[in-house]
């Protein structure tokens, strides 16, 4: 499970990153909302840990921005004890849970595991590669904050490619899984490239297709 920690206190951020890594989580750490938003546009995270005590309105701006672009990444907010009412604002802006400093690591771990189990149950319905998001149940696609209209077959084709961005899906596999002919695969790939950009789907000559690097 890959986590993004957004914390501007160096001692707290370093300690939390270290302790979470010892528990087996991959943890990236940024110190401000702008940096966090940049990496969230290109890197798929399972969870964001966000300190609401960031300077200025950085934290709430980040949280609001994520939800406005329909980013479903779970966000757990951390609030200083003297700003407890802020947790209500965080929840109103789209946070999934909150913790008040100082908090017990076991409580945080329990909440992280709940999110992990929830995502495991829905792993094949919501997929994320860079700036491209797919809700395969509702056949909805978002690219760089904008929703793109796709057909059910186009959604299904994207699902097959986005399940593992590192592999090439062969022509034969797509034909079998989508129950369509080879020329139909080419037509749907062409239509998706027209809607999402030519680099969204890469053609591996003589083999098949893979999802592109989408920033």
BELWO-V999256 format. One record per residue. N is the residue number from 1. PHI is phi as a letter, one per 20 degrees, with the letter a starting at -180 (none if undefined). PSI is psi in radians with two decimals (NA if undefined). Layout:
BEGIN
N:PHI:PSI
N:PHI:PSI
END
This chain:
BEGIN
1:none:2.21
2:d:2.23
3:d:2.45
4:d:2.11
5:d:2.21
6:d:1.78
7:b:2.15
8:e:-0.11
9:e:1.99
10:f:-0.74
11:f:-0.74
12:f:-0.79
13:f:-0.79
14:f:-0.74
15:f:-0.74
16:f:-0.73
17:g:-0.79
18:f:-0.78
19:f:-0.66
20:f:-0.66
21:f:-0.65
22:f:-0.40
23:e:0.03
24:o:0.12
25:e:2.55
26:e:2.10
27:c:2.08
28:e:2.60
29:c:2.21
30:c:2.79
31:d:0.00
32:b:2.84
33:f:-0.64
34:f:-0.77
35:f:-0.70
36:f:-0.76
37:f:-0.65
38:f:-0.80
39:f:-0.51
40:f:-0.41
41:f:-0.36
42:c:-0.26
43:c:2.21
44:f:2.09
45:d:2.56
46:e:-0.35
47:a:2.56
48:d:2.25
49:d:2.00
50:c:2.10
51:e:2.06
52:f:-0.12
53:e:0.22
54:g:2.65
55:g:2.49
56:m:-2.52
57:d:0.42
58:g:-0.80
59:f:-0.86
60:f:-0.58
61:f:-0.75
62:f:-0.83
63:f:-0.80
64:f:-0.72
65:f:-0.71
66:f:-0.82
67:f:-0.56
68:f:-0.51
69:e:0.33
70:l:0.57
71:e:2.01
72:e:0.11
73:g:2.19
74:f:2.45
75:c:2.13
76:d:2.13
77:e:2.57
78:d:2.22
79:c:2.45
80:f:2.66
81:g:-0.61
82:e:0.04
83:c:0.64
84:g:-0.70
85:g:-0.35
86:f:-0.40
87:f:-0.56
88:f:-0.71
89:f:-0.74
90:f:-0.76
91:f:-0.67
92:f:-0.56
93:e:-0.06
94:o:0.12
95:f:2.68
96:e:-0.43
97:a:2.96
98:b:2.72
99:c:2.46
100:d:2.23
101:f:2.48
102:f:2.54
103:c:2.74
104:f:2.32
105:g:-0.62
106:f:-0.60
107:f:-0.75
108:f:-0.77
109:f:-0.68
110:f:-0.75
111:f:-0.69
112:f:-0.72
113:f:-0.60
114:f:-0.81
115:f:-0.68
116:f:-0.76
117:f:-0.70
118:f:-0.76
119:f:-0.60
120:f:-0.64
121:f:-0.43
122:d:0.35
123:f:-0.53
124:e:0.09
125:d:-0.60
126:d:2.06
127:c:2.62
128:b:2.12
129:c:1.90
130:l:-2.20
131:e:0.14
132:d:2.23
133:c:2.49
134:c:2.20
135:d:1.74
136:f:-0.32
137:f:-0.81
138:e:-0.03
139:l:0.84
140:d:2.45
141:c:2.41
142:c:2.36
143:c:2.07
144:l:0.91
145:m:-0.08
146:d:2.33
147:f:2.34
148:d:2.27
149:f:2.21
150:c:2.77
151:e:2.98
152:f:-0.70
153:f:-0.66
154:f:-0.71
155:f:-0.75
156:f:-0.67
157:f:-0.77
158:f:-0.71
159:g:-0.77
160:f:-0.65
161:f:-0.56
162:e:-0.23
163:g:-0.69
164:b:1.73
165:f:-0.22
166:e:-0.19
167:d:2.78
168:e:2.22
169:e:2.16
170:f:2.82
171:g:-0.77
172:f:-0.70
173:f:-0.74
174:f:-0.72
175:f:-0.76
176:f:-0.79
177:f:-0.60
178:e:-0.18
179:l:0.88
180:c:2.92
181:e:2.87
182:g:-0.75
183:f:-0.50
184:f:-0.63
185:g:-0.81
186:f:-0.69
187:f:-0.79
188:f:-0.66
189:f:-0.77
190:g:-0.77
191:f:-0.70
192:f:-0.69
193:f:-0.65
194:f:-0.66
195:e:-0.64
196:d:-0.21
197:o:2.53
198:f:-0.47
199:e:-0.06
200:f:-0.66
201:c:2.13
202:e:2.38
203:e:2.10
204:e:1.82
205:g:2.24
206:m:-0.03
207:c:-1.11
208:r:-2.44
209:c:2.71
210:b:2.78
211:f:2.53
212:e:3.13
213:e:1.94
214:d:1.86
215:e:NA
END
